[in-house]
Amino acid sequence: MPSMQRNDKGIPPRPGTLYVVATPIGNLEDITLRALHILRNVDLIAAEDTRHTRKLLSHFRIQKPLTSHHSHSGPHANRKILEVLHEGQDVALVTDAGTPGISDPGSLLIHQVLQEGFHAVSIPGPTALVAALVVSGLPTHPFAFLGFPPAKGSSRKRFFQEHSRLTMTLVLYESPQRLQRTLADIFQHWGNRRVAVVRELTKKFEEIKRGSVSEMLDHFPGGVRGELTLILEGAFPDAGKESLPGDAWEEELAALLADEGMTVRDAAEEMAKRLDLPRKEVYRKALEIRKSR
């Protein structure tokens, strides 16, 4: 760590501290008294979105300098914050909602701060994954937090394949635009498990929908809005035919379609009824199979 600047008495200032401050995920009343105290007393607030954070600070009548720290900031953003800490000033790190370092770029800054010998102090508070988990109706331990699935490509397919055998409860984040696609991928690779889809947690239009993956595909046909957390039942290695993972049901569907006397619609209806699968998804797959022949 570079040598610290000296004050007018020739004494180097104490190193600054990075406070990792959790902020509300929706309801502003969820902020802690300690978080408010820290935000009022630090020298600088590093925010994922300064416009979003200004609204929070304005609500609680807090006026502090802000600097941007997000995934596109680049190394210079971390260096600026480290220089402030080096000068003996304290910095609060906040994300748009919840706890910094969980599926956001804050974790990289925290690691660098620790590597350079500064203190990082957690100011605990709301985090969507825990809040959703405890009301999901699924086992709360053990669980694995998987974050956001990759948006596309081979990495997305590999994501679902690699985690298909995990037997603990699984927690995912997802954007509203990809919910339907992600539920379909879960169904294909993980089977028709129990799931809780938690939407707009702590907000006015909070919704918690529990059921099977196929039921969620029917309940959320598209156009959903808001922040989403998915809580999934873990894998059961000895599960029977009714919860076949992967492509097993597609192979059975292909066998039905091989019967010249069965239409695409009839084959899809029979397979959906037999295995309690979402009809739209089975019909789409049946069309793909028939066209490929």
C-alpha positions in Angstrom: 0.0 0.0 0.0 1.4 3.4 -0.9 2.6 5.7 1.9 -0.2 7.8 3.3 -0.2 11.6 3.1 0.5 13.4 6.3 -1.7 16.0 7.9 -0.5 19.4 9.1 1.0 17.8 12.3 3.1 15.4 10.3 1.0 12.4 11.5 -0.4 10.0 8.8 -4.1 9.7 9.1 -5.7 6.4 10.1 -6.7 4.2 7.1 -10.3 4.6 6.1 -12.9 1.9 6.4 -15.2 0.4 3.7 -18.7 -0.1 5.1 -20.7 -2.6 3.1 -24.2 -1.3 3.7 -27.4 -3.3 3.0 -30.3 -1.1 1.8 -34.0 -1.9 1.3 -35.0 -4.2 -1.5 -38.3 -2.4 -1.9 -39.9 -1.1 1.3 -37.8 1.8 2.6 -38.9 1.1 6.2 -36.6 -2.0 6.1 -33.5 0.0 6.4 -31.7 -0.4 9.8 -30.8 2.4 12.2 -27.2 1.4 12.0 -27.3 1.7 8.2 -28.7 5.2 8.5 -26.0 6.2 11.0 -23.2 4.9 8.7 -24.6 6.7 5.6 -24.9 10.0 7.6 -21.3 9.8 8.8 -19.1 8.4 6.0 -17.2 10.7 3.7 -18.2 9.1 0.5 -20.9 6.8 -0.8 -20.1 4.4 -3.7 -23.4 3.5 -5.4 -24.3 1.1 -8.2 -26.7 3.7 -9.5 -26.3 7.2 -8.1 -29.8 8.3 -9.2 -31.4 5.4 -7.4 -29.3 6.0 -4.3 -30.1 9.7 -4.3 -33.8 8.9 -3.9 -33.0 6.8 -0.8 -30.8 9.4 0.7 -33.3 12.2 0.0 -36.1 10.2 1.7 -34.0 10.1 4.9 -32.6 13.6 4.4 -29.0 12.5 4.0 -26.6 14.6 2.0 -23.3 13.0 1.1 -21.0 12.9 -1.9 -21.7 10.1 -4.3 -19.5 8.2 -6.8 -20.6 5.6 -9.3 -19.5 2.0 -8.8 -21.1 -0.5 -11.2 -20.1 -3.3 -13.6 -19.0 -1.0 -16.3 -17.0 1.4 -14.2 -13.7 -0.2 -14.8 -10.5 -0.4 -12.6 -10.3 3.4 -12.2 -13.5 3.4 -10.1 -11.9 1.0 -7.6 -8.7 3.0 -7.6 -10.6 6.2 -6.8 -12.3 4.6 -3.8 -9.0 3.1 -2.6 -7.4 6.6 -2.7 -10.2 7.9 -0.6 -9.6 5.1 2.0 -5.9 5.8 1.8 -6.5 9.4 2.8 -8.2 8.2 6.0 -11.7 8.8 4.8 -14.6 6.3 5.2 -16.6 5.0 2.3 -20.0 3.3 2.3 -20.7 0.8 -0.5 -24.3 0.3 -1.5 -26.1 -1.5 -4.3 -29.4 -0.6 -5.9 -31.2 -3.0 -3.5 -30.2 -5.4 -0.8 -26.7 -6.4 0.3 -23.7 -5.4 -1.8 -21.5 -8.2 -3.1 -24.5 -10.5 -3.9 -24.7 -10.7 -7.7 -23.3 -7.3 -8.2 -19.8 -5.8 -8.9 -19.3 -4.9 -5.2 -17.6 -8.2 -4.5 -14.6 -7.2 -6.6 -14.1 -3.9 -4.8 -14.4 -5.7 -1.4 -11.7 -8.2 -2.4 -9.3 -5.5 -3.5 -9.9 -3.4 -0.4 -9.0 -6.4 1.8 -6.0 -7.3 -0.3 -4.6 -3.8 0.2 -4.9 -4.0 3.9 -8.0 -1.8 4.6 -10.9 -2.8 6.8 -14.3 -3.9 5.4 -17.2 -3.8 7.8 -20.5 -5.4 7.1 -23.7 -3.4 7.9 -26.2 -6.2 7.6 -29.8 -5.8 6.4 -32.2 -7.0 3.7 -31.2 -9.5 1.0 -33.7 -10.9 -1.4 -32.4 -14.4 -1.5 -32.9 -15.0 2.3 -36.1 -13.1 2.5 -37.6 -15.2 -0.4 -36.1 -18.5 0.9 -37.8 -18.3 4.3 -41.3 -17.9 2.9 -40.9 -20.3 0.0 -42.3 -23.3 1.9 -39.2 -25.3 0.8 -36.3 -26.5 3.1 -34.1 -23.6 4.2 -31.0 -25.6 4.8 -28.9 -26.7 3.1 -29.4 -24.4 0.2 -27.2 -23.1 -2.7 -27.4 -19.6 -4.2 -26.8 -19.8 -7.9 -27.3 -16.2 -8.8 -28.5 -15.3 -12.4 -28.3 -18.0 -15.0 -26.3 -17.1 -18.0 -28.5 -15.3 -20.6 -27.7 -17.5 -23.6 -25.3 -19.8 -25.4 -23.5 -22.9 -24.3 -22.8 -21.4 -20.8 -26.5 -21.3 -20.1 -27.0 -24.9 -21.1 -24.0 -25.9 -19.1 -25.4 -24.0 -16.1 -28.6 -26.1 -16.0 -26.8 -29.3 -16.7 -24.1 -28.9 -14.0 -26.6 -28.0 -11.3 -29.2 -30.6 -12.2 -28.1 -33.1 -9.5 -27.8 -30.8 -6.5 -30.0 -32.1 -3.8 -30.3 -29.0 -1.7 -32.8 -26.2 -2.2 -31.6 -23.9 -5.0 -32.0 -20.1 -5.2 -31.9 -18.2 -8.4 -32.3 -14.6 -9.5 -33.9 -13.8 -12.9 -35.0 -10.9 -14.9 -38.8 -10.7 -15.8 -38.0 -10.9 -19.5 -36.4 -14.3 -19.1 -38.7 -15.9 -16.5 -40.7 -18.0 -19.0 -37.6 -19.2 -20.8 -35.8 -20.0 -17.5 -38.8 -22.0 -16.2 -38.9 -23.9 -19.5 -35.1 -24.7 -19.2 -35.6 -25.7 -15.5 -38.4 -28.0 -16.6 -36.3 -29.6 -19.3 -33.1 -30.1 -17.4 -34.3 -30.4 -13.8 -37.8 -31.8 -14.1 -41.2 -30.8 -12.7 -40.0 -29.9 -9.2 -41.7 -27.7 -6.6 -40.8 -24.1 -6.9 -41.7 -20.7 -5.4 -41.6 -17.7 -7.6 -41.2 -14.6 -5.5 -41.9 -11.3 -7.2 -41.7 -7.7 -6.1 -40.7 -8.8 -2.5 -41.6 -6.2 0.2 -43.3 -3.9 -2.4 -46.9 -3.0 -3.0 -47.6 -5.7 -5.6 -45.6 -8.5 -3.8 -46.5 -12.0 -5.1 -45.4 -15.4 -3.9 -46.6 -18.2 -6.1 -45.9 -21.8 -5.0 -46.4 -25.0 -7.0 -44.7 -27.1 -9.7 -42.6 -25.8 -12.5 -45.4 -26.7 -15.0 -47.9 -24.7 -12.9 -45.6 -21.7 -12.9 -45.2 -21.9 -16.7 -49.0 -21.7 -17.0 -49.3 -18.9 -14.3 -46.6 -16.7 -15.8 -47.2 -16.9 -19.6 -45.3 -13.7 -20.3 -45.3 -10.0 -19.6 -44.3 -10.3 -16.0 -42.9 -7.3 -14.2 -40.7 -6.7 -11.2 -37.7 -8.2 -9.4 -37.8 -12.0 -9.3 -36.3 -14.7 -7.0 -36.9 -18.4 -7.7 -36.6 -21.0 -5.0 -36.3 -24.6 -6.4 -36.7 -28.0 -4.7 -33.5 -30.0 -4.8 -32.9 -33.0 -7.0 -34.1 -36.5 -6.0 -31.8 -39.0 -7.6 -34.3 -41.9 -7.1 -37.3 -39.9 -8.3 -39.7 -41.9 -10.5 -41.1 -41.3 -13.9 -43.3 -38.5 -13.0 -40.4 -36.2 -12.4 -38.1 -37.2 -15.2 -35.3 -34.7 -15.7 -33.4 -33.8 -18.8 -34.6 -35.1 -22.2 -36.3 -38.3 -21.1 -39.8 -37.0 -21.7 -38.8 -35.7 -25.1 -37.6 -39.2 -26.1 -41.0 -40.6 -25.0 -42.7 -37.9 -27.0 -40.7 -38.8 -30.1 -41.7 -42.4 -29.7 -45.4 -41.4 -29.7 -44.9 -39.3 -32.8 -43.4 -42.3 -34.6 -46.9 -43.8 -34.6 -48.2 -42.7 -38.0 -51.8 -42.6 -36.7 -51.1 -40.0 -33.9 -51.2 -36.3 -34.7 -48.9 -33.7 -33.1 -51.7 -32.4 -30.9 -52.8 -35.9 -29.8 -49.2 -36.9 -28.9 -48.7 -33.6 -27.0 -52.0 -34.0 -25.1 -51.2 -37.6 -24.1 -47.6 -36.8 -22.9 -48.7 -33.7 -21.0 -51.5 -35.6 -19.2 -49.3 -38.6 -18.5 -46.5 -36.7 -16.9 -48.3 -33.5 -15.8 -46.3 -31.4 -18.2 -47.2 -27.9 -19.4 -49.2 -28.4 -22.6 -47.7 -25.4 -24.5 -44.2 -26.6 -23.9 -44.9 -30.2 -24.9 -46.8 -29.1 -28.1 -43.9 -26.8 -29.1 -41.5 -29.6 -28.7 -43.7 -32.0 -30.6 -43.8 -29.6 -33.5 -40.0 -29.4 -33.5 -39.7 -33.1 -33.6 -42.2 -33.6 -36.4 -40.6 -30.9 -38.5 -37.1 -32.4 -38.1 -38.3 -35.6 -39.7 
